[in-house]
Amino acid sequence: MCGIVGYAGTRPALGILVDGLRRLEYRGYDSAGVAVLTEGAVLIERRAGKLANLEKALADALGNGNARMGEGRTGIGHTRWATHGGPTDRNAHPHRSADGRIAVIHNGIIENFAKLRADLEADGVVFDSDTDTECVAHLLSREIREAGDLTVAMRRVCRQLDGAFTLLAIDAHAPDVVVGARRNSPLVIGRGNGENFLASDVSAFIEHTREAVELGQDQVVTITPESIVITDFDGTEVEGRHYHIDWNASAAEKGGHEFFMLKEIAEQPQVVADTLLGRLGETGEILLDEVRLTDQDLRDVDKIFIVACGTAFHAGLVAKYAIEHWTRIPCEVELASEFRYRDPVLDRSTLVVAISQSGETMDTLMALRHAKDQKARVLAICNTNGSTIPRESDAVLYTHGGPEIAVASTKAFLTQLVACYLVGLHLAQVRGIKYADEVAAVVAELQKMPGRLDTLLDTMEPVRELARDLVTARTVLFIGRHVGYPVALEGALKLKELAYMHAEGFAAGELKHGPIALIEQGTPVVCIVPSPAGRGMLHDKIVSNIQEVRARGARTIVIAEEGDEAVRAYADHLIAVPRTPTLLAPLMTSVPLQILAAEIARSRGHDVDQPRNLAKSVTVE
């Protein structure tokens, strides 16, 4: 969740750090701070609240004679999402050792911090904050007195820590050095010319370099302006994986849209096309990005679990319908946060599909590791090349959505849906359930989706008008059947995330088993209607459900395919989407719900890109 950036080079570090933090704001945070090395001293500024508060404090400091801070060539910066200790100035990062020599920033949770703090306090250390992070500053100070070297001290301290962490540290006695470490939390290296970078996300340094190096699990990295050295926690030197970032800084700008979320909604036709690009081989087979499984491994699969959180979980619920239909393999969808605690039955014949936009979602990562411990095979669907979840999986299919800055997922959801469809087709083909021409036919339908999405996006102004009319609604309900049910759940989630409204999604058939009691005069009910061509019986059933809620005073907002005249009489508001095969319909029906939620939130005066209490990437359990 927290944003981390480090710099060692020949240019003034302060502007680079603040700019990097600005590019990481999308991760969610409640305080920000920087530390810069200059003239043998560690200079720190930190403030609770938004980055603007820190920038004002820095401007005041520089204007009041502390110009040295603007001259330092080495530094670290941080945006914090509070875990231990409230979001206050004193708990903001960086934290400094008692002697002022060491400054530390941290993403994650140090689970044994209470014992570490008690031991340090018994040794006479006085703490200035309520955070777990400050323990690391004092431990580094203690270890460096013996080791004389920040890298060695970092390795020693890391071996004392339990939990998930990314750490960056600087030492007043080493003016050109930044040392980083990671366990179960993201950290990437940027390789520059006469300068190097560390960050929790490549967007922090992409303006300066597009060459990156992966840092592996339980590794320490030391950067100077001219060098990058990676070791494991025991000191053995290792080689990081170098890669080129194939998107540029402009991809993280709003592109003329009022909010990043609106830009990302508009990008959906392109990113769906990008995710499909090159997926069909010359002989009609589906191509994944990385496969460390044999075809026989996949033929042996007799049970599939999909594990994910939030929006990715809803993508998994859609995938269940497609995968079971195409492969005839039983498929379960589990919340990653619950998966390992219920002790699921897994073995070598189980395939676990882990879906995560960032590739660092801690609940999903822990579910993946539990599956691996039980000898299950794991296939990852992810947007972030080189992140932890793909690295630890047996196979990977990357979505090609580019950076998603808004906290609420939109294009990530659609690209995850596409990736899930491709995984289902791949399994069906390998297992001999579908022939190459059948797979190609489905892929051909998928390849029509970008054009249909373009058409759909051009017709959304009435949805925005409707949204402005719903601003004062107390609650909004969503109903659907078959793949429309996960879409209903996703629509409700978007409204909760962005507009802070009570919203619920239901399987339409469950209405009469309790939820229909929520309906009163004027209650908006969004109804996702399946195609009458593909699922005629389901279509008739949900038309009956629409009549049930309308008879009790509901205001019906109906999402149906073009030409579906059977629903028109029962819709107070009809939103038409292009005709699409039933299993692929969520690629269309979810889009109006994204726009509805964003416009209601905007009309209520909320920050559409950074909803309260939320972070983009949840890297703690």
Secondary structure as a PSIPRED ss2 file (coil, helix, strand):
# PSIPRED VFORMAT (PSIPRED V4.0)

   1 M C   1.000  0.000  0.000
   2 C C   1.000  0.000  0.000
   3 G E   0.000  0.000  1.000
   4 I E   0.000  0.000  1.000
   5 V E   0.000  0.000  1.000
   6 G E   0.000  0.000  1.000
   7 Y E   0.000  0.000  1.000
   8 A E   0.000  0.000  1.000
   9 G C   1.000  0.000  0.000
  10 T C   1.000  0.000  0.000
  11 R C   1.000  0.000  0.000
  12 P C   1.000  0.000  0.000
  13 A H   0.000  1.000  0.000
  14 L H   0.000  1.000  0.000
  15 G H   0.000  1.000  0.000
  16 I H   0.000  1.000  0.000
  17 L H   0.000  1.000  0.000
  18 V H   0.000  1.000  0.000
  19 D H   0.000  1.000  0.000
  20 G H   0.000  1.000  0.000
  21 L H   0.000  1.000  0.000
  22 R H   0.000  1.000  0.000
  23 R H   0.000  1.000  0.000
  24 L C   1.000  0.000  0.000
  25 E H   0.000  1.000  0.000
  26 Y H   0.000  1.000  0.000
  27 R H   0.000  1.000  0.000
  28 G C   1.000  0.000  0.000
  29 Y C   1.000  0.000  0.000
  30 D C   1.000  0.000  0.000
  31 S E   0.000  0.000  1.000
  32 A E   0.000  0.000  1.000
  33 G E   0.000  0.000  1.000
  34 V E   0.000  0.000  1.000
  35 A E   0.000  0.000  1.000
  36 V E   0.000  0.000  1.000
  37 L E   0.000  0.000  1.000
  38 T E   0.000  0.000  1.000
  39 E C   1.000  0.000  0.000
  40 G C   1.000  0.000  0.000
  41 A E   0.000  0.000  1.000
  42 V E   0.000  0.000  1.000
  43 L E   0.000  0.000  1.000
  44 I E   0.000  0.000  1.000
  45 E E   0.000  0.000  1.000
  46 R E   0.000  0.000  1.000
  47 R E   0.000  0.000  1.000
  48 A E   0.000  0.000  1.000
  49 G C   1.000  0.000  0.000
  50 K C   1.000  0.000  0.000
  51 L H   0.000  1.000  0.000
  52 A H   0.000  1.000  0.000
  53 N H   0.000  1.000  0.000
  54 L H   0.000  1.000  0.000
  55 E H   0.000  1.000  0.000
  56 K H   0.000  1.000  0.000
  57 A H   0.000  1.000  0.000
  58 L H   0.000  1.000  0.000
  59 A H   0.000  1.000  0.000
  60 D H   0.000  1.000  0.000
  61 A H   0.000  1.000  0.000
  62 L H   0.000  1.000  0.000
  63 G H   0.000  1.000  0.000
  64 N C   1.000  0.000  0.000
  65 G C   1.000  0.000  0.000
  66 N C   1.000  0.000  0.000
  67 A H   0.000  1.000  0.000
  68 R H   0.000  1.000  0.000
  69 M H   0.000  1.000  0.000
  70 G H   0.000  1.000  0.000
  71 E C   1.000  0.000  0.000
  72 G C   1.000  0.000  0.000
  73 R C   1.000  0.000  0.000
  74 T E   0.000  0.000  1.000
  75 G E   0.000  0.000  1.000
  76 I E   0.000  0.000  1.000
  77 G E   0.000  0.000  1.000
  78 H E   0.000  0.000  1.000
  79 T E   0.000  0.000  1.000
  80 R E   0.000  0.000  1.000
  81 W C   1.000  0.000  0.000
  82 A C   1.000  0.000  0.000
  83 T C   1.000  0.000  0.000
  84 H C   1.000  0.000  0.000
  85 G C   1.000  0.000  0.000
  86 G C   1.000  0.000  0.000
  87 P C   1.000  0.000  0.000
  88 T C   1.000  0.000  0.000
  89 D C   1.000  0.000  0.000
  90 R C   1.000  0.000  0.000
  91 N C   1.000  0.000  0.000
  92 A C   1.000  0.000  0.000
  93 H C   1.000  0.000  0.000
  94 P C   1.000  0.000  0.000
  95 H E   0.000  0.000  1.000
  96 R E   0.000  0.000  1.000
  97 S C   1.000  0.000  0.000
  98 A C   1.000  0.000  0.000
  99 D C   1.000  0.000  0.000
 100 G C   1.000  0.000  0.000
 101 R C   1.000  0.000  0.000
 102 I E   0.000  0.000  1.000
 103 A E   0.000  0.000  1.000
 104 V E   0.000  0.000  1.000
 105 I E   0.000  0.000  1.000
 106 H E   0.000  0.000  1.000
 107 N E   0.000  0.000  1.000
 108 G E   0.000  0.000  1.000
 109 I E   0.000  0.000  1.000
 110 I E   0.000  0.000  1.000
 111 E C   1.000  0.000  0.000
 112 N C   1.000  0.000  0.000
 113 F H   0.000  1.000  0.000
 114 A H   0.000  1.000  0.000
 115 K H   0.000  1.000  0.000
 116 L H   0.000  1.000  0.000
 117 R H   0.000  1.000  0.000
 118 A H   0.000  1.000  0.000
 119 D H   0.000  1.000  0.000
 120 L H   0.000  1.000  0.000
 121 E H   0.000  1.000  0.000
 122 A H   0.000  1.000  0.000
 123 D C   1.000  0.000  0.000
 124 G C   1.000  0.000  0.000
 125 V C   1.000  0.000  0.000
 126 V C   1.000  0.000  0.000
 127 F C   1.000  0.000  0.000
 128 D C   1.000  0.000  0.000
 129 S C   1.000  0.000  0.000
 130 D C   1.000  0.000  0.000
 131 T C   1.000  0.000  0.000
 132 D C   1.000  0.000  0.000
 133 T H   0.000  1.000  0.000
 134 E H   0.000  1.000  0.000
 135 C H   0.000  1.000  0.000
 136 V H   0.000  1.000  0.000
 137 A H   0.000  1.000  0.000
 138 H H   0.000  1.000  0.000
 139 L H   0.000  1.000  0.000
 140 L H   0.000  1.000  0.000
 141 S H   0.000  1.000  0.000
 142 R H   0.000  1.000  0.000
 143 E H   0.000  1.000  0.000
 144 I H   0.000  1.000  0.000
 145 R H   0.000  1.000  0.000
 146 E H   0.000  1.000  0.000
 147 A H   0.000  1.000  0.000
 148 G C   1.000  0.000  0.000
 149 D C   1.000  0.000  0.000
 150 L H   0.000  1.000  0.000
 151 T H   0.000  1.000  0.000
 152 V H   0.000  1.000  0.000
 153 A H   0.000  1.000  0.000
 154 M H   0.000  1.000  0.000
 155 R H   0.000  1.000  0.000
 156 R H   0.000  1.000  0.000
 157 V H   0.000  1.000  0.000
 158 C H   0.000  1.000  0.000
 159 R C   1.000  0.000  0.000
 160 Q C   1.000  0.000  0.000
 161 L C   1.000  0.000  0.000
 162 D C   1.000  0.000  0.000
 163 G E   0.000  0.000  1.000
 164 A E   0.000  0.000  1.000
 165 F E   0.000  0.000  1.000
 166 T E   0.000  0.000  1.000
 167 L E   0.000  0.000  1.000
 168 L E   0.000  0.000  1.000
 169 A E   0.000  0.000  1.000
 170 I E   0.000  0.000  1.000
 171 D E   0.000  0.000  1.000
 172 A C   1.000  0.000  0.000
 173 H C   1.000  0.000  0.000
 174 A E   0.000  0.000  1.000
 175 P E   0.000  0.000  1.000
 176 D E   0.000  0.000  1.000
 177 V E   0.000  0.000  1.000
 178 V E   0.000  0.000  1.000
 179 V E   0.000  0.000  1.000
 180 G E   0.000  0.000  1.000
 181 A E   0.000  0.000  1.000
 182 R E   0.000  0.000  1.000
 183 R E   0.000  0.000  1.000
 184 N C   1.000  0.000  0.000
 185 S C   1.000  0.000  0.000
 186 P C   1.000  0.000  0.000
 187 L C   1.000  0.000  0.000
 188 V E   0.000  0.000  1.000
 189 I E   0.000  0.000  1.000
 190 G E   0.000  0.000  1.000
 191 R E   0.000  0.000  1.000
 192 G C   1.000  0.000  0.000
 193 N C   1.000  0.000  0.000
 194 G C   1.000  0.000  0.000
 195 E C   1.000  0.000  0.000
 196 N E   0.000  0.000  1.000
 197 F E   0.000  0.000  1.000
 198 L E   0.000  0.000  1.000
 199 A E   0.000  0.000  1.000
 200 S C   1.000  0.000  0.000
 201 D C   1.000  0.000  0.000
 202 V H   0.000  1.000  0.000
 203 S H   0.000  1.000  0.000
 204 A H   0.000  1.000  0.000
 205 F C   1.000  0.000  0.000
 206 I C   1.000  0.000  0.000
 207 E C   1.000  0.000  0.000
 208 H C   1.000  0.000  0.000
 209 T C   1.000  0.000  0.000
 210 R C   1.000  0.000  0.000
 211 E E   0.000  0.000  1.000
 212 A E   0.000  0.000  1.000
 213 V E   0.000  0.000  1.000
 214 E E   0.000  0.000  1.000
 215 L C   1.000  0.000  0.000
 216 G C   1.000  0.000  0.000
 217 Q C   1.000  0.000  0.000
 218 D C   1.000  0.000  0.000
 219 Q E   0.000  0.000  1.000
 220 V E   0.000  0.000  1.000
 221 V E   0.000  0.000  1.000
 222 T E   0.000  0.000  1.000
 223 I E   0.000  0.000  1.000
 224 T C   1.000  0.000  0.000
 225 P C   1.000  0.000  0.000
 226 E C   1.000  0.000  0.000
 227 S C   1.000  0.000  0.000
 228 I E   0.000  0.000  1.000
 229 V E   0.000  0.000  1.000
 230 I E   0.000  0.000  1.000
 231 T E   0.000  0.000  1.000
 232 D E   0.000  0.000  1.000
 233 F C   1.000  0.000  0.000
 234 D C   1.000  0.000  0.000
 235 G C   1.000  0.000  0.000
 236 T C   1.000  0.000  0.000
 237 E E   0.000  0.000  1.000
 238 V E   0.000  0.000  1.000
 239 E C   1.000  0.000  0.000
 240 G C   1.000  0.000  0.000
 241 R E   0.000  0.000  1.000
 242 H E   0.000  0.000  1.000
 243 Y E   0.000  0.000  1.000
 244 H E   0.000  0.000  1.000
 245 I C   1.000  0.000  0.000
 246 D C   1.000  0.000  0.000
 247 W C   1.000  0.000  0.000
 248 N C   1.000  0.000  0.000
 249 A H   0.000  1.000  0.000
 250 S H   0.000  1.000  0.000
 251 A H   0.000  1.000  0.000
 252 A H   0.000  1.000  0.000
 253 E C   1.000  0.000  0.000
 254 K C   1.000  0.000  0.000
 255 G C   1.000  0.000  0.000
 256 G C   1.000  0.000  0.000
 257 H C   1.000  0.000  0.000
 258 E C   1.000  0.000  0.000
 259 F C   1.000  0.000  0.000
 260 F H   0.000  1.000  0.000
 261 M H   0.000  1.000  0.000
 262 L H   0.000  1.000  0.000
 263 K H   0.000  1.000  0.000
 264 E H   0.000  1.000  0.000
 265 I H   0.000  1.000  0.000
 266 A H   0.000  1.000  0.000
 267 E C   1.000  0.000  0.000
 268 Q H   0.000  1.000  0.000
 269 P H   0.000  1.000  0.000
 270 Q H   0.000  1.000  0.000
 271 V H   0.000  1.000  0.000
 272 V H   0.000  1.000  0.000
 273 A H   0.000  1.000  0.000
 274 D H   0.000  1.000  0.000
 275 T H   0.000  1.000  0.000
 276 L H   0.000  1.000  0.000
 277 L C   1.000  0.000  0.000
 278 G C   1.000  0.000  0.000
 279 R C   1.000  0.000  0.000
 280 L E   0.000  0.000  1.000
 281 G C   1.000  0.000  0.000
 282 E C   1.000  0.000  0.000
 283 T C   1.000  0.000  0.000
 284 G C   1.000  0.000  0.000
 285 E C   1.000  0.000  0.000
 286 I E   0.000  0.000  1.000
 287 L C   1.000  0.000  0.000
 288 L C   1.000  0.000  0.000
 289 D C   1.000  0.000  0.000
 290 E E   0.000  0.000  1.000
 291 V E   0.000  0.000  1.000
 292 R C   1.000  0.000  0.000
 293 L C   1.000  0.000  0.000
 294 T C   1.000  0.000  0.000
 295 D H   0.000  1.000  0.000
 296 Q H   0.000  1.000  0.000
 297 D H   0.000  1.000  0.000
 298 L H   0.000  1.000  0.000
 299 R H   0.000  1.000  0.000
 300 D C   1.000  0.000  0.000
 301 V C   1.000  0.000  0.000
 302 D C   1.000  0.000  0.000
 303 K E   0.000  0.000  1.000
 304 I E   0.000  0.000  1.000
 305 F E   0.000  0.000  1.000
 306 I E   0.000  0.000  1.000
 307 V E   0.000  0.000  1.000
 308 A E   0.000  0.000  1.000
 309 C C   1.000  0.000  0.000
 310 G H   0.000  1.000  0.000
 311 T H   0.000  1.000  0.000
 312 A H   0.000  1.000  0.000
 313 F H   0.000  1.000  0.000
 314 H H   0.000  1.000  0.000
 315 A H   0.000  1.000  0.000
 316 G H   0.000  1.000  0.000
 317 L H   0.000  1.000  0.000
 318 V H   0.000  1.000  0.000
 319 A H   0.000  1.000  0.000
 320 K H   0.000  1.000  0.000
 321 Y H   0.000  1.000  0.000
 322 A H   0.000  1.000  0.000
 323 I H   0.000  1.000  0.000
 324 E H   0.000  1.000  0.000
 325 H H   0.000  1.000  0.000
 326 W H   0.000  1.000  0.000
 327 T H   0.000  1.000  0.000
 328 R C   1.000  0.000  0.000
 329 I C   1.000  0.000  0.000
 330 P C   1.000  0.000  0.000
 331 C E   0.000  0.000  1.000
 332 E E   0.000  0.000  1.000
 333 V E   0.000  0.000  1.000
 334 E E   0.000  0.000  1.000
 335 L E   0.000  0.000  1.000
 336 A H   0.000  1.000  0.000
 337 S H   0.000  1.000  0.000
 338 E H   0.000  1.000  0.000
 339 F H   0.000  1.000  0.000
 340 R H   0.000  1.000  0.000
 341 Y H   0.000  1.000  0.000
 342 R H   0.000  1.000  0.000
 343 D C   1.000  0.000  0.000
 344 P C   1.000  0.000  0.000
 345 V C   1.000  0.000  0.000
 346 L C   1.000  0.000  0.000
 347 D C   1.000  0.000  0.000
 348 R C   1.000  0.000  0.000
 349 S C   1.000  0.000  0.000
 350 T E   0.000  0.000  1.000
 351 L E   0.000  0.000  1.000
 352 V E   0.000  0.000  1.000
 353 V E   0.000  0.000  1.000
 354 A E   0.000  0.000  1.000
 355 I E   0.000  0.000  1.000
 356 S E   0.000  0.000  1.000
 357 Q C   1.000  0.000  0.000
 358 S C   1.000  0.000  0.000
 359 G C   1.000  0.000  0.000
 360 E C   1.000  0.000  0.000
 361 T C   1.000  0.000  0.000
 362 M H   0.000  1.000  0.000
 363 D H   0.000  1.000  0.000
 364 T H   0.000  1.000  0.000
 365 L H   0.000  1.000  0.000
 366 M H   0.000  1.000  0.000
 367 A H   0.000  1.000  0.000
 368 L H   0.000  1.000  0.000
 369 R H   0.000  1.000  0.000
 370 H H   0.000  1.000  0.000
 371 A H   0.000  1.000  0.000
 372 K H   0.000  1.000  0.000
 373 D H   0.000  1.000  0.000
 374 Q C   1.000  0.000  0.000
 375 K C   1.000  0.000  0.000
 376 A C   1.000  0.000  0.000
 377 R E   0.000  0.000  1.000
 378 V E   0.000  0.000  1.000
 379 L E   0.000  0.000  1.000
 380 A E   0.000  0.000  1.000
 381 I E   0.000  0.000  1.000
 382 C E   0.000  0.000  1.000
 383 N C   1.000  0.000  0.000
 384 T C   1.000  0.000  0.000
 385 N C   1.000  0.000  0.000
 386 G C   1.000  0.000  0.000
 387 S C   1.000  0.000  0.000
 388 T H   0.000  1.000  0.000
 389 I H   0.000  1.000  0.000
 390 P H   0.000  1.000  0.000
 391 R H   0.000  1.000  0.000
 392 E C   1.000  0.000  0.000
 393 S C   1.000  0.000  0.000
 394 D C   1.000  0.000  0.000
 395 A E   0.000  0.000  1.000
 396 V E   0.000  0.000  1.000
 397 L E   0.000  0.000  1.000
 398 Y E   0.000  0.000  1.000
 399 T C   1.000  0.000  0.000
 400 H C   1.000  0.000  0.000
 401 G C   1.000  0.000  0.000
 402 G C   1.000  0.000  0.000
 403 P C   1.000  0.000  0.000
 404 E C   1.000  0.000  0.000
 405 I C   1.000  0.000  0.000
 406 A C   1.000  0.000  0.000
 407 V C   1.000  0.000  0.000
 408 A C   1.000  0.000  0.000
 409 S C   1.000  0.000  0.000
 410 T C   1.000  0.000  0.000
 411 K H   0.000  1.000  0.000
 412 A H   0.000  1.000  0.000
 413 F H   0.000  1.000  0.000
 414 L H   0.000  1.000  0.000
 415 T H   0.000  1.000  0.000
 416 Q H   0.000  1.000  0.000
 417 L H   0.000  1.000  0.000
 418 V H   0.000  1.000  0.000
 419 A H   0.000  1.000  0.000
 420 C H   0.000  1.000  0.000
 421 Y H   0.000  1.000  0.000
 422 L H   0.000  1.000  0.000
 423 V H   0.000  1.000  0.000
 424 G H   0.000  1.000  0.000
 425 L H   0.000  1.000  0.000
 426 H H   0.000  1.000  0.000
 427 L H   0.000  1.000  0.000
 428 A H   0.000  1.000  0.000
 429 Q H   0.000  1.000  0.000
 430 V H   0.000  1.000  0.000
 431 R C   1.000  0.000  0.000
 432 G C   1.000  0.000  0.000
 433 I C   1.000  0.000  0.000
 434 K C   1.000  0.000  0.000
 435 Y C   1.000  0.000  0.000
 436 A H   0.000  1.000  0.000
 437 D H   0.000  1.000  0.000
 438 E H   0.000  1.000  0.000
 439 V H   0.000  1.000  0.000
 440 A H   0.000  1.000  0.000
 441 A H   0.000  1.000  0.000
 442 V H   0.000  1.000  0.000
 443 V H   0.000  1.000  0.000
 444 A H   0.000  1.000  0.000
 445 E H   0.000  1.000  0.000
 446 L H   0.000  1.000  0.000
 447 Q H   0.000  1.000  0.000
 448 K C   1.000  0.000  0.000
 449 M H   0.000  1.000  0.000
 450 P H   0.000  1.000  0.000
 451 G H   0.000  1.000  0.000
 452 R H   0.000  1.000  0.000
 453 L H   0.000  1.000  0.000
 454 D H   0.000  1.000  0.000
 455 T H   0.000  1.000  0.000
 456 L H   0.000  1.000  0.000
 457 L H   0.000  1.000  0.000
 458 D C   1.000  0.000  0.000
 459 T C   1.000  0.000  0.000
 460 M C   1.000  0.000  0.000
 461 E H   0.000  1.000  0.000
 462 P H   0.000  1.000  0.000
 463 V H   0.000  1.000  0.000
 464 R H   0.000  1.000  0.000
 465 E H   0.000  1.000  0.000
 466 L H   0.000  1.000  0.000
 467 A H   0.000  1.000  0.000
 468 R H   0.000  1.000  0.000
 469 D H   0.000  1.000  0.000
 470 L C   1.000  0.000  0.000
 471 V C   1.000  0.000  0.000
 472 T C   1.000  0.000  0.000
 473 A C   1.000  0.000  0.000
 474 R C   1.000  0.000  0.000
 475 T E   0.000  0.000  1.000
 476 V E   0.000  0.000  1.000
 477 L E   0.000  0.000  1.000
 478 F E   0.000  0.000  1.000
 479 I E   0.000  0.000  1.000
 480 G E   0.000  0.000  1.000
 481 R C   1.000  0.000  0.000
 482 H C   1.000  0.000  0.000
 483 V C   1.000  0.000  0.000
 484 G H   0.000  1.000  0.000
 485 Y H   0.000  1.000  0.000
 486 P H   0.000  1.000  0.000
 487 V H   0.000  1.000  0.000
 488 A H   0.000  1.000  0.000
 489 L H   0.000  1.000  0.000
 490 E H   0.000  1.000  0.000
 491 G H   0.000  1.000  0.000
 492 A H   0.000  1.000  0.000
 493 L H   0.000  1.000  0.000
 494 K H   0.000  1.000  0.000
 495 L H   0.000  1.000  0.000
 496 K H   0.000  1.000  0.000
 497 E H   0.000  1.000  0.000
 498 L H   0.000  1.000  0.000
 499 A H   0.000  1.000  0.000
 500 Y C   1.000  0.000  0.000
 501 M C   1.000  0.000  0.000
 502 H E   0.000  0.000  1.000
 503 A E   0.000  0.000  1.000
 504 E E   0.000  0.000  1.000
 505 G E   0.000  0.000  1.000
 506 F E   0.000  0.000  1.000
 507 A E   0.000  0.000  1.000
 508 A H   0.000  1.000  0.000
 509 G H   0.000  1.000  0.000
 510 E H   0.000  1.000  0.000
 511 L H   0.000  1.000  0.000
 512 K H   0.000  1.000  0.000
 513 H H   0.000  1.000  0.000
 514 G C   1.000  0.000  0.000
 515 P H   0.000  1.000  0.000
 516 I H   0.000  1.000  0.000
 517 A H   0.000  1.000  0.000
 518 L H   0.000  1.000  0.000
 519 I C   1.000  0.000  0.000
 520 E C   1.000  0.000  0.000
 521 Q C   1.000  0.000  0.000
 522 G C   1.000  0.000  0.000
 523 T C   1.000  0.000  0.000
 524 P E   0.000  0.000  1.000
 525 V E   0.000  0.000  1.000
 526 V E   0.000  0.000  1.000
 527 C E   0.000  0.000  1.000
 528 I E   0.000  0.000  1.000
 529 V C   1.000  0.000  0.000
 530 P C   1.000  0.000  0.000
 531 S C   1.000  0.000  0.000
 532 P C   1.000  0.000  0.000
 533 A C   1.000  0.000  0.000
 534 G C   1.000  0.000  0.000
 535 R C   1.000  0.000  0.000
 536 G H   0.000  1.000  0.000
 537 M H   0.000  1.000  0.000
 538 L H   0.000  1.000  0.000
 539 H H   0.000  1.000  0.000
 540 D H   0.000  1.000  0.000
 541 K H   0.000  1.000  0.000
 542 I H   0.000  1.000  0.000
 543 V H   0.000  1.000  0.000
 544 S H   0.000  1.000  0.000
 545 N H   0.000  1.000  0.000
 546 I H   0.000  1.000  0.000
 547 Q H   0.000  1.000  0.000
 548 E H   0.000  1.000  0.000
 549 V H   0.000  1.000  0.000
 550 R H   0.000  1.000  0.000
 551 A H   0.000  1.000  0.000
 552 R C   1.000  0.000  0.000
 553 G C   1.000  0.000  0.000
 554 A C   1.000  0.000  0.000
 555 R E   0.000  0.000  1.000
 556 T E   0.000  0.000  1.000
 557 I E   0.000  0.000  1.000
 558 V E   0.000  0.000  1.000
 559 I E   0.000  0.000  1.000
 560 A E   0.000  0.000  1.000
 561 E E   0.000  0.000  1.000
 562 E C   1.000  0.000  0.000
 563 G C   1.000  0.000  0.000
 564 D C   1.000  0.000  0.000
 565 E C   1.000  0.000  0.000
 566 A C   1.000  0.000  0.000
 567 V C   1.000  0.000  0.000
 568 R H   0.000  1.000  0.000
 569 A H   0.000  1.000  0.000
 570 Y H   0.000  1.000  0.000
 571 A C   1.000  0.000  0.000
 572 D C   1.000  0.000  0.000
 573 H E   0.000  0.000  1.000
 574 L E   0.000  0.000  1.000
 575 I E   0.000  0.000  1.000
 576 A E   0.000  0.000  1.000
 577 V E   0.000  0.000  1.000
 578 P C   1.000  0.000  0.000
 579 R C   1.000  0.000  0.000
 580 T C   1.000  0.000  0.000
 581 P C   1.000  0.000  0.000
 582 T H   0.000  1.000  0.000
 583 L H   0.000  1.000  0.000
 584 L H   0.000  1.000  0.000
 585 A C   1.000  0.000  0.000
 586 P H   0.000  1.000  0.000
 587 L H   0.000  1.000  0.000
 588 M H   0.000  1.000  0.000
 589 T H   0.000  1.000  0.000
 590 S H   0.000  1.000  0.000
 591 V H   0.000  1.000  0.000
 592 P H   0.000  1.000  0.000
 593 L H   0.000  1.000  0.000
 594 Q H   0.000  1.000  0.000
 595 I H   0.000  1.000  0.000
 596 L H   0.000  1.000  0.000
 597 A H   0.000  1.000  0.000
 598 A H   0.000  1.000  0.000
 599 E H   0.000  1.000  0.000
 600 I H   0.000  1.000  0.000
 601 A H   0.000  1.000  0.000
 602 R H   0.000  1.000  0.000
 603 S H   0.000  1.000  0.000
 604 R C   1.000  0.000  0.000
 605 G C   1.000  0.000  0.000
 606 H C   1.000  0.000  0.000
 607 D C   1.000  0.000  0.000
 608 V C   1.000  0.000  0.000
 609 D C   1.000  0.000  0.000
 610 Q C   1.000  0.000  0.000
 611 P C   1.000  0.000  0.000
 612 R C   1.000  0.000  0.000
 613 N C   1.000  0.000  0.000
 614 L C   1.000  0.000  0.000
 615 A C   1.000  0.000  0.000
 616 K C   1.000  0.000  0.000
 617 S C   1.000  0.000  0.000
 618 V C   1.000  0.000  0.000
 619 T C   1.000  0.000  0.000
 620 V C   1.000  0.000  0.000
 621 E C   1.000  0.000  0.000
